Amino acid sequence: MIPVTDFNDGLSQLAAADLAVAYVSLPGCSVCVSVKPQLIQRLSDFKVPIYQFDAHQLPEVAGEFQVMTAPAVLLFAKGKEVDRQARFIDFDRLEKKIGDYQSAGNEPVDYAQLFGATKTD
């Protein structure tokens, strides 16, 4: 887990990564203390960077990410938020989403093939 000490640097790192997780926590939050080691352990095989934003040290995180409770886990793909969970984290869902994004790769999508369209001459 990568602690973010400068908010703008943290945003830049999220935007630059193909896939990344933002973990928003608060000191003294018992659920945050419980979720953090699980998050690290469950995502270790995926090799996805996890950026920890302490909402007490970086109060702007609440407004930027529109987070109203802690902990919050936000999944970013190519700088865009694609999944969000707060307080009660469904790790199976998070792992599936990350696996889906990683298996999709960086190849462009052939929408005709995807939707079964056929060419008409």
N, C-alpha and C positions, 0 to 999 in steps of 0.2 A: 504494500500500500504506500502510495506516494503522498506525503502531507503537503498540502498547498498552503503556502504562506503569503503569496501575492495573488490576489483574486484575478487580475488580468492575465498573469502568467498561466494560472490554472485554466482559464477560458481558452487561451491560445493552445495549450497542450491538448485539451479536449477537441478543439477544432482541427488540429493537425493529425490526430490519430485516426486510423481507419475504423477502429472500434475501441471504445474506452468506457469506463464506468466512473461516475461521479458519486461519491458516498458523502452525504451531508449528515453531520452529527453535531451533538451538543455535549459539552462536558457535564458529567453528573447524570446523564441519561442512561438508566439501567438497560433499556432495550438496545441502545446504541452499543453498550459494552458487550451485550450478548450477540448482536448481529455481526460486529466487526470480525471476530475470528472465524465465524462461519463463512462470511463473504470471502475472506482471504483463502480459506481452505477449499471451498467449493469451486472457486474460479481459478485456482492455481494451475490446473491442467490446460486451461484455455489460453494462457499467456496474454491476457487482456490487462492493460494498465488500469489500476484503481486509484483514482485521485480523491483524497480525503479533504473535504472542505469543512472546517470547524465553523459552524454558524455563529458561535460566540466571538471568535477572532475576526471573522469575515462576515459582518452583518449584511453586506450587500448580496450575499448568496441567496437569502430568502426572497428578495425581490426579483433577482435575475432568473432564478430557477422556479419561482413561484412555489416555494416549499413552505408549508404551514405547520409541519410537524417533523420530528426527527425520530428515528433515522429515516433518510430517504435515499433510495438507490435509483440513479438515472443512467440509462444506457444510451450512449451516443454512437452513431455510425456516420462517419465522414462529417463530423461536426454537428449533426442534427440529432435531437432527442428522438429516440424510437421506442423507448419503454420507460415506465416510471412506476415505482412502488414505494410506499411509505408505511412506516410503523411495523406492519406485519409483512415480511418479505417472503414471497413464494420462490425459493431458490430453484426449484425444479423448472418453473416457468422461465426464470432468468437464464438458467443454463441452456434451456431449449432455444431461447431467442438468440443467445450468443452463438450457439452451435449452428443455427440456421444461417446467421449472417456470415460466419466463417466458412461454411460449406458453399455458400453462394459465390464466394470469390469476388474478383474485380472484373469479370467478363461482362460486357454489355448484354442487356437483356434483349432477346429476340421476341418481341411481343406477338408477332404473327404466329410463331411456334408456340409460345406460351398460351395463347388463347385459341389455338387450333384453326386459325384463319388459313384459307387456301387461296392461291392466286387464281384469278379468272382471266382468261385471255380474250 
